[in-house]
Amino acid sequence: MNLKNTSILVTGGTGFIGRALVRAFVTAGARVRTFDNDWRGSQKALGDLSSQVEMVQGDIRDAQSVRQAVRGMQSVYHLAAINGTQNFYAHPDLVLGVGIKGILNVMDACIEEGVRDFGLASTSEVYQTPSIVPTPETVPLIVPDPTNARYSYGGSKIISELLALHYGQTHFDRVVIFRPHNVYGPQMGWEHVIPELILRTQARVAPGATTITLPIQGTGQEKRSFVFIDDLVQGVLLLFEQGQNLGIYHIGTQDEITIAALAEAIGQAFSVRVQVQPGERRAGGTLRRCPDISKIRALGYAPRVSLTEGLRQTIAWYRDHPRPEPLKEN
C-alpha cells in the first residue's frame, strides 16, 4: 500500500509509540486522525503536528465513540492499550478492559464502516518466557498463571491477536500484526525499565560521588534487547507498505544486554560507577527476551540507532524533565 493521501486512524495516537507513528504517517503524506483519552499521553505532545492531525478524544471502551472515529477512514492502526509493568500489577482489570473491549469495538467499527485494512500492535509479552531465544514468531503464546496480574497485558494481546486474525479472514483485505520488543526513547512514560533506571540513578548521584549503589529487581543478569522508537516506526512503515495479510512480524533488535550492564551504561552518563544491588524478581518476569527479526529483515528492515546513541537521547530528555505527579486513576 501507498501512504500518500491514505486516511488512517491511529488509536492510542497520543501515547509514546502512537505519537511517533502519527508523525511518520503525516510525514509520508497520509491524512491522519487520532483517537485517545490521553490517560497516559497528551495531545499537547504532538506539538507542531496539531494543525495537521485530526485529534478525537474518547474512550476505546465506548463503542459509539470508536465507530465515529473509524468513520471515513481507509486504514486503522490499533495501538490503544494500558502499558507499563507497574500498571499490569496495579490495574489488571483496567488493562484487560481496555485491551479486550477496545479490540472488539475497533474491529466491529471497521466492519460496520467498511474499513478493510487493519494493523494491530501486539507485544513480546505474549511469549512470557519463550522456549526459543532469539524467538521467532511461531513460538507458542502462553499465559502461565492466570491468577498473576502480570499476565493481564500479555493475555489481552493474545486475545487481540486471535480476534484480528480470525475476523481478518472474513471481513478485511489485510490484517497485519506487529510485536514490538522493548521499545524505548525520550518521553516514553515512567513505568518502564529504562526511565526507572535513569531517574533512580539521577536521584542517587550526590555532588562529588563517583560510585552509587542501585537496588534493582532480579539479579541483574536478566537479558533484554531494546529497540529505539525511530527503528520501531521504521518497521511499522515497512509493514504498511509490504506486510502480508494475516502476517505477524517482530520489530526489535537482536543486540542483547543484561540489566546490570544497562544500569552501568546509564551510570556513565551521570559520570558515576553503578553497583547494582540485586533484589527479588517479581513473579512472571522472564530471564531473557530477544526477538528473531529474520522475517521483517527480509522486507528490508534494519535497526539503525545503537543502544549507546538511543540511551544518550533518552537520558538527555529525562534529565531535563522531572517526573510529574503520579498517573491519575481512570
C-alpha positions as CSV (number, residue, x, y, z in Angstrom):
1,M,0.0,0.0,0.0
2,N,1.0,3.6,-0.5
3,L,0.7,6.0,2.4
4,K,0.3,9.1,0.2
5,N,-3.2,10.6,0.8
6,T,-4.4,7.4,2.6
7,S,-6.7,8.2,5.6
8,I,-5.5,6.5,8.7
9,L,-6.9,6.3,12.2
10,V,-4.3,5.6,15.0
11,T,-5.9,4.6,18.2
12,G,-3.7,5.5,21.2
13,G,-2.3,8.1,18.9
14,T,-1.1,10.5,21.7
15,G,0.9,7.8,23.5
16,F,4.6,7.1,23.2
17,I,4.6,4.8,20.1
18,G,1.3,6.4,18.8
19,R,2.8,9.9,18.6
20,A,5.9,8.7,16.7
21,L,3.8,6.7,14.3
22,V,1.4,9.6,13.7
23,R,4.4,11.8,12.9
24,A,5.8,9.3,10.5
25,F,2.4,8.8,8.7
26,V,2.0,12.6,8.3
27,T,5.5,13.0,7.0
28,A,4.8,10.3,4.4
29,G,1.7,12.2,3.2
30,A,-1.1,10.3,4.9
31,R,-4.2,12.0,6.3
32,V,-4.2,11.1,10.0
33,R,-6.8,11.0,12.7
34,T,-6.0,10.0,16.3
35,F,-8.3,8.6,18.9
36,D,-7.2,8.6,22.6
37,N,-8.4,9.5,26.0
38,D,-5.0,10.9,27.0
39,W,-4.8,8.7,30.1
40,R,-1.1,8.2,29.5
41,G,-0.4,10.5,26.6
42,S,-1.3,14.1,25.7
43,Q,-2.5,15.9,22.6
44,K,0.0,18.6,23.5
45,A,2.8,16.2,23.0
46,L,2.0,16.1,19.2
47,G,3.3,19.7,19.2
48,D,3.7,21.1,15.7
49,L,1.6,18.3,14.3
50,S,-1.6,19.5,16.0
51,S,-2.7,21.5,12.9
52,Q,-2.0,18.6,10.6
53,V,-3.8,15.9,12.6
54,E,-7.5,15.5,13.4
55,M,-7.5,14.6,17.1
56,V,-10.5,12.9,18.6
57,Q,-10.7,12.4,22.3
58,G,-12.6,9.4,23.6
59,D,-12.6,6.1,25.5
60,I,-11.7,3.0,23.5
61,R,-14.3,1.1,25.6
62,D,-17.1,3.3,24.2
63,A,-18.3,1.5,21.1
64,Q,-20.2,4.5,19.7
65,S,-17.2,6.9,20.1
66,V,-15.0,4.3,18.4
67,R,-17.3,3.9,15.5
68,Q,-17.5,7.7,14.9
69,A,-13.7,7.8,15.0
70,V,-13.4,5.0,12.4
71,R,-16.0,6.5,10.1
72,G,-14.4,7.7,6.8
73,M,-11.1,6.0,7.3
74,Q,-9.3,3.7,4.9
75,S,-7.0,2.1,7.4
76,V,-6.9,1.7,11.2
77,Y,-3.8,1.0,13.3
78,H,-4.8,-0.1,16.8
79,L,-2.4,0.9,19.5
80,A,-4.7,1.9,22.4
81,A,-3.7,-0.1,25.5
82,I,-2.6,0.3,29.1
83,N,1.1,-0.4,29.0
84,G,3.8,-0.3,31.7
85,T,4.7,-3.2,34.0
86,Q,3.6,-1.3,37.1
87,N,0.1,-0.9,35.6
88,F,-0.1,-4.7,34.9
89,Y,0.3,-5.4,38.6
90,A,-1.7,-2.4,39.9
91,H,-4.6,-2.2,37.4
92,P,-5.1,-5.6,35.8
93,D,-8.8,-5.1,35.4
94,L,-8.3,-1.9,33.6
95,V,-5.6,-3.4,31.4
96,L,-7.9,-6.2,30.4
97,G,-10.9,-4.0,30.0
98,V,-9.2,-1.6,27.7
99,G,-7.4,-4.4,25.8
100,I,-10.4,-6.6,25.1
101,K,-13.3,-4.2,24.9
102,G,-11.0,-2.0,22.8
103,I,-10.1,-4.6,20.1
104,L,-13.8,-5.7,19.9
105,N,-15.1,-2.2,19.5
106,V,-12.4,-1.3,16.9
107,M,-12.9,-4.4,14.8
108,D,-16.7,-4.1,14.9
109,A,-16.5,-0.4,13.9
110,C,-14.2,-1.3,11.0
111,I,-16.7,-3.9,9.7
112,E,-19.6,-1.5,10.1
113,E,-17.8,1.4,8.4
114,G,-16.2,-0.7,5.6
115,V,-12.5,-0.3,6.7
116,R,-10.6,-3.2,5.0
117,D,-7.0,-2.5,6.2
118,F,-6.1,-3.1,9.8
119,G,-2.9,-3.0,11.8
120,L,-2.5,-4.3,15.4
121,A,0.2,-3.5,17.8
122,S,0.8,-6.6,19.9
123,T,3.8,-7.2,22.3
124,S,6.6,-9.5,23.2
125,E,4.7,-10.2,26.4
126,V,2.6,-12.8,24.5
127,Y,5.5,-15.2,24.9
128,Q,6.2,-14.6,28.6
129,T,9.2,-17.0,29.0
130,P,9.8,-18.2,25.4
131,S,11.2,-21.7,24.8
132,I,13.5,-20.4,22.0
133,V,15.7,-17.3,22.1
134,P,16.1,-15.4,19.8
135,T,12.4,-16.0,19.5
136,P,10.7,-16.5,16.1
137,E,7.1,-15.5,15.5
138,T,6.0,-19.2,15.6
139,V,6.7,-19.8,19.3
140,P,3.5,-20.6,21.2
141,L,1.8,-17.8,23.1
142,I,1.0,-18.6,26.7
143,V,-0.5,-17.4,30.0
144,P,1.4,-19.5,32.5
145,D,-0.6,-18.4,35.6
146,P,-4.0,-16.7,35.1
147,T,-4.0,-15.6,38.7
148,N,-0.9,-13.5,38.2
149,A,-1.8,-9.9,37.4
150,R,1.4,-9.5,35.3
151,Y,-0.3,-11.5,32.6
152,S,-3.2,-9.2,32.2
153,Y,-1.4,-7.3,29.4
154,G,0.0,-10.3,27.6
155,G,-3.3,-12.2,27.9
156,S,-5.3,-9.2,26.4
157,K,-2.8,-9.1,23.5
158,I,-3.2,-12.8,22.8
159,I,-7.0,-12.4,22.7
160,S,-6.5,-9.3,20.4
161,E,-4.3,-11.3,18.0
162,L,-6.9,-14.1,17.8
163,L,-9.7,-11.7,17.1
164,A,-7.7,-9.8,14.5
165,L,-6.6,-12.9,12.7
166,H,-9.9,-14.6,12.6
167,Y,-12.0,-11.5,11.9
168,G,-9.4,-10.7,9.3
169,Q,-10.1,-13.9,7.3
170,T,-13.7,-12.9,6.7
171,H,-14.0,-9.1,6.9
172,F,-10.7,-7.5,5.9
173,D,-8.5,-7.3,2.8
174,R,-5.4,-7.2,5.1
175,V,-4.6,-7.6,8.7
176,V,-1.0,-7.1,9.9
177,I,0.2,-7.7,13.4
178,F,3.5,-6.4,14.8
179,R,5.1,-7.4,18.1
180,P,7.4,-4.7,19.4
181,H,10.2,-5.8,21.7
182,N,11.3,-3.4,24.5
183,V,10.8,-0.1,22.7
184,Y,12.4,3.0,24.4
185,G,13.1,6.6,23.7
186,P,12.5,10.1,25.0
187,Q,9.2,10.9,26.6
188,M,8.2,7.2,26.9
189,G,6.5,7.4,30.2
190,W,7.6,6.5,33.7
191,E,6.7,2.8,34.2
192,H,9.4,1.1,32.1
193,V,12.8,-0.2,33.0
194,I,15.0,2.4,31.2
195,P,13.2,5.5,32.6
196,E,13.1,4.0,36.0
197,L,16.8,3.3,36.0
198,I,17.6,6.8,34.7
199,L,15.5,8.5,37.4
200,R,16.7,6.3,40.2
201,T,20.3,6.8,39.2
202,Q,19.9,10.6,38.9
203,A,18.3,10.7,42.4
204,R,21.3,8.9,44.0
205,V,24.0,11.0,42.4
206,A,25.4,13.3,45.1
207,P,27.9,16.1,44.4
208,G,31.4,14.6,44.0
209,A,30.1,11.0,44.0
210,T,32.0,8.5,41.9
211,T,30.1,5.3,42.8
212,I,26.5,4.6,43.7
213,T,24.6,1.5,44.7
214,L,21.4,0.9,42.8
215,P,18.8,-1.5,44.0
216,I,17.1,-3.4,41.2
217,Q,14.6,-6.2,40.8
218,G,16.2,-9.5,39.9
219,T,19.8,-10.4,39.8
220,G,20.8,-8.0,37.0
221,Q,21.8,-10.8,34.7
222,E,18.4,-10.9,33.0
223,K,18.8,-10.0,29.3
224,R,16.8,-7.8,27.0
225,S,17.2,-6.4,23.6
226,F,16.0,-2.8,23.3
227,V,14.8,-1.1,20.1
228,F,14.8,2.7,19.8
229,I,11.5,4.3,18.9
230,D,12.7,5.5,15.5
231,D,13.6,2.0,14.4
232,L,10.3,0.7,15.6
233,V,8.5,3.2,13.5
234,Q,10.7,2.4,10.5
235,G,9.5,-1.2,10.9
236,V,5.8,-0.3,11.1
237,L,6.0,1.9,7.9
238,L,7.7,-1.0,6.1
239,L,4.8,-3.3,7.2
240,F,2.2,-0.8,6.0
241,E,3.8,-0.9,2.6
242,Q,4.8,-4.6,2.4
243,G,3.2,-6.5,5.2
244,Q,1.3,-9.7,4.1
245,N,-2.3,-10.3,5.0
246,L,-2.5,-12.2,8.3
247,G,1.2,-11.7,8.7
248,I,2.8,-11.4,12.2
249,Y,6.1,-9.7,12.5
250,H,8.6,-8.9,15.2
251,I,10.1,-5.4,15.4
252,G,13.2,-5.0,17.5
253,T,16.9,-5.7,17.6
254,Q,18.9,-8.9,18.3
255,D,21.5,-6.9,20.3
256,E,21.2,-8.2,23.9
257,I,22.3,-6.6,27.1
258,T,22.0,-7.6,30.8
259,I,20.1,-5.3,33.1
260,A,23.2,-4.8,35.2
261,A,25.2,-3.7,32.1
262,L,22.3,-1.4,31.1
263,A,22.4,0.2,34.6
264,E,26.2,0.7,34.3
265,A,25.8,2.3,30.9
266,I,23.2,4.8,32.3
267,G,25.6,5.5,35.2
268,Q,28.3,6.5,32.8
269,A,26.0,9.3,31.5
270,F,26.0,10.6,35.1
271,S,29.7,10.1,35.5
272,V,29.3,7.5,38.2
273,R,30.0,3.8,38.5
274,V,26.9,1.9,39.3
275,Q,26.9,-1.1,41.5
276,V,23.6,-2.9,41.2
277,Q,22.1,-4.4,44.4
278,P,20.1,-7.5,43.4
279,G,16.6,-7.9,44.7
280,E,13.6,-10.2,44.3
281,R,12.3,-10.7,40.8
282,R,8.6,-10.3,40.5
283,A,6.7,-13.5,39.6
284,G,6.2,-13.5,35.9
285,G,9.4,-11.7,35.0
286,T,11.4,-13.6,32.4
287,L,15.2,-14.1,32.3
288,R,15.8,-13.4,28.6
289,R,13.8,-11.8,25.8
290,C,15.2,-11.3,22.3
291,P,13.3,-11.5,19.0
292,D,14.3,-13.3,15.9
293,I,13.8,-10.4,13.3
294,S,14.6,-12.5,10.2
295,K,11.0,-12.2,8.9
296,I,10.9,-8.4,8.8
297,R,14.6,-8.1,7.9
298,A,13.7,-9.9,4.7
299,L,11.4,-7.0,3.8
300,G,14.4,-4.6,4.2
301,Y,14.2,-3.7,7.9
302,A,17.5,-2.9,9.6
303,P,17.8,-1.2,13.1
304,R,19.8,2.0,12.7
305,V,20.1,3.5,16.2
306,S,22.6,1.9,18.5
307,L,21.8,1.5,22.2
308,T,24.6,3.9,23.0
309,E,23.0,6.7,20.8
310,G,19.5,5.8,21.9
311,L,20.4,6.0,25.5
312,R,22.1,9.3,25.0
313,Q,19.0,10.9,23.6
314,T,16.7,9.2,26.2
315,I,18.8,10.1,29.2
316,A,19.1,13.8,28.0
317,W,15.3,14.1,27.9
318,Y,14.7,12.6,31.3
319,R,17.4,14.6,32.9
320,D,15.6,17.7,31.7
321,H,12.1,16.6,32.6
322,P,11.4,15.8,36.3
323,R,8.8,13.3,37.0
324,P,5.3,14.8,37.5
325,E,2.7,13.7,39.9
326,P,1.7,10.0,39.8
327,L,-0.6,9.0,36.9
328,K,-4.2,9.8,37.6
329,E,-6.7,7.0,38.2
330,N,-9.2,6.3,35.3
